[in-house]
Amino acid sequence: MDDYISVANAPKSATFQMRINPEIKERVESIYARCGMTLTDAINVFIQQTLNVEGLPLIVTQNSKQAMKEQAAAILMRELKKGEDSAKTSGWIDEGEIFAE
C-alpha cells in the first residue's frame, strides 16, 4: 500500500463502540497505564500496526508461545544455513586463525 495513513494525525469523525467485561477492561487499562497508554491509545496502536502490515499485527494461534518458539527456531536454522553456505564458498576459518587476528 503506497498511501501511508497515520492514525495519530488523521481527522477523527467516526466512532467505534464495543462491549467488554468491566473486570477485563479494568485489568487491561491497568496494564496499558503501566506503559503510559490508555486503552484508546493501545487500540489506536493496534489499528496503526494493522495498516502498516496490512493484516493482523500479531500471531494468532491456539498456542502463540509455541508458535513464536517455532518461528525463532526457523529463523535460527536459516541463519545457520547461511553461515554454513558462506563457509563453503569462502572457506572455513579455524580457531587458530581467529585468535591470530
Sine and cosine of phi, psi and omega as CSV:
sin_phi,cos_phi,sin_psi,cos_psi,sin_omega,cos_omega
0.00,0.00,0.81,-0.59,-0.08,-1.00
-1.00,0.05,-0.46,0.89,-0.07,-1.00
-1.00,0.02,0.96,-0.29,0.00,-1.00
-0.97,0.22,0.74,-0.67,0.05,-1.00
-0.88,-0.48,0.78,-0.63,0.04,-1.00
-0.98,-0.20,0.89,-0.45,0.02,-1.00
-0.87,0.49,-0.61,0.79,-0.05,-1.00
-0.91,0.41,-0.59,0.81,-0.09,-1.00
-0.98,-0.18,-0.19,0.98,-0.05,-1.00
-0.94,0.34,0.62,-0.78,0.07,-1.00
-0.87,0.49,0.60,-0.80,-0.06,-1.00
-0.90,-0.44,0.92,-0.40,0.03,-1.00
-0.74,-0.67,-0.25,0.97,0.03,-1.00
-1.00,-0.06,0.41,-0.91,0.04,-1.00
-0.89,-0.45,0.39,-0.92,0.03,-1.00
-0.68,-0.73,0.81,-0.58,0.02,-1.00
-0.81,-0.59,0.53,-0.85,0.08,-1.00
-0.52,-0.86,0.42,-0.91,0.07,-1.00
-0.99,-0.14,0.63,-0.77,-0.02,-1.00
-0.52,-0.85,0.53,-0.85,0.05,-1.00
-0.88,0.48,0.75,-0.66,-0.05,-1.00
-0.86,0.52,-0.60,0.80,0.01,-1.00
-0.92,0.39,-0.67,0.74,0.03,-1.00
-0.90,0.44,-0.69,0.72,0.02,-1.00
-0.85,0.52,-0.70,0.71,0.00,-1.00
-0.89,0.46,-0.67,0.74,-0.02,-1.00
-0.92,0.40,-0.70,0.71,-0.01,-1.00
-0.94,0.34,-0.57,0.82,0.07,-1.00
-0.88,0.48,-0.62,0.78,0.03,-1.00
-0.91,0.42,-0.68,0.73,0.02,-1.00
-0.88,0.47,-0.74,0.67,-0.02,-1.00
-0.93,0.37,-0.54,0.84,0.03,-1.00
-0.88,0.47,-0.61,0.80,0.05,-1.00
-0.90,0.43,-0.38,0.93,0.04,-1.00
-1.00,-0.08,0.04,1.00,-0.01,-1.00
0.98,0.20,0.41,0.91,-0.05,-1.00
-0.81,-0.59,0.41,-0.91,0.17,-0.98
-1.00,-0.07,0.17,-0.99,0.07,-1.00
-0.88,0.48,-0.64,0.77,0.05,-1.00
-0.88,0.48,-0.69,0.72,0.05,-1.00
-0.84,0.54,-0.73,0.68,-0.04,-1.00
-0.89,0.46,-0.66,0.75,0.03,-1.00
-0.90,0.43,-0.64,0.77,0.04,-1.00
-0.90,0.43,-0.60,0.80,0.07,-1.00
-0.90,0.44,-0.70,0.71,0.03,-1.00
-0.86,0.51,-0.71,0.70,0.00,-1.00
-0.90,0.43,-0.68,0.73,0.01,-1.00
-0.88,0.47,-0.70,0.71,0.02,-1.00
-0.91,0.42,-0.57,0.82,0.07,-1.00
-0.87,0.49,-0.69,0.72,0.05,-1.00
-0.90,0.43,-0.68,0.74,-0.05,-1.00
-0.88,0.47,-0.67,0.74,-0.05,-1.00
-0.99,-0.13,-0.09,1.00,-0.03,-1.00
0.81,0.58,0.71,0.70,0.02,-1.00
0.06,-1.00,-0.13,-0.99,0.04,-1.00
-0.92,0.40,0.77,-0.63,-0.05,-1.00
-1.00,0.05,0.49,0.87,0.01,-1.00
-0.41,-0.91,0.29,-0.96,0.02,-1.00
-1.00,0.05,0.81,-0.58,0.01,-1.00
-0.92,-0.40,0.95,-0.31,0.05,-1.00
-0.59,-0.81,0.16,-0.99,0.08,-1.00
-0.93,0.36,-0.45,0.90,0.00,-1.00
-0.71,-0.71,0.98,0.20,-0.06,-1.00
-0.87,0.49,-0.57,0.82,0.00,-1.00
-0.88,0.48,-0.72,0.70,0.02,-1.00
-0.91,0.41,-0.65,0.76,0.02,-1.00
-0.88,0.47,-0.64,0.77,0.02,-1.00
-0.92,0.39,-0.63,0.77,0.06,-1.00
-0.88,0.47,-0.70,0.71,-0.01,-1.00
-0.91,0.42,-0.63,0.78,0.03,-1.00
-0.91,0.42,-0.69,0.72,0.03,-1.00
-0.89,0.46,-0.66,0.75,0.02,-1.00
-0.90,0.44,-0.64,0.77,0.02,-1.00
-0.90,0.43,-0.66,0.75,0.04,-1.00
-0.90,0.44,-0.71,0.71,0.02,-1.00
-0.87,0.50,-0.71,0.71,-0.01,-1.00
-0.89,0.45,-0.63,0.78,0.05,-1.00
-0.89,0.46,-0.69,0.72,0.00,-1.00
-0.91,0.42,-0.66,0.75,0.05,-1.00
-0.89,0.45,-0.65,0.76,0.02,-1.00
-0.90,0.44,-0.66,0.75,0.05,-1.00
-0.88,0.47,-0.66,0.75,0.03,-1.00
-0.90,0.44,-0.68,0.73,0.02,-1.00
-0.90,0.44,-0.70,0.71,0.02,-1.00
-0.89,0.45,-0.64,0.77,0.03,-1.00
-0.90,0.45,-0.67,0.74,0.01,-1.00
-0.90,0.44,-0.60,0.80,0.00,-1.00
-0.92,0.39,-0.61,0.79,-0.03,-1.00
-1.00,0.07,-0.54,0.84,-0.06,-1.00
-0.98,-0.18,-0.18,0.98,-0.04,-1.00
1.00,-0.09,0.51,-0.86,0.01,-1.00
-0.98,0.18,0.54,-0.84,0.11,-0.99
-0.94,-0.35,0.82,-0.57,-0.01,-1.00
-1.00,0.00,0.17,-0.98,-0.08,-1.00
-0.84,0.54,-0.64,0.76,0.01,-1.00
-0.88,0.48,-0.64,0.77,0.03,-1.00
-0.91,0.41,-0.60,0.80,-0.01,-1.00
-0.91,0.42,-0.71,0.70,-0.03,-1.00
-0.96,0.28,-0.38,0.92,0.03,-1.00
-0.93,0.36,-0.48,0.88,0.02,-1.00
-0.98,0.20,0.00,0.00,0.00,0.00
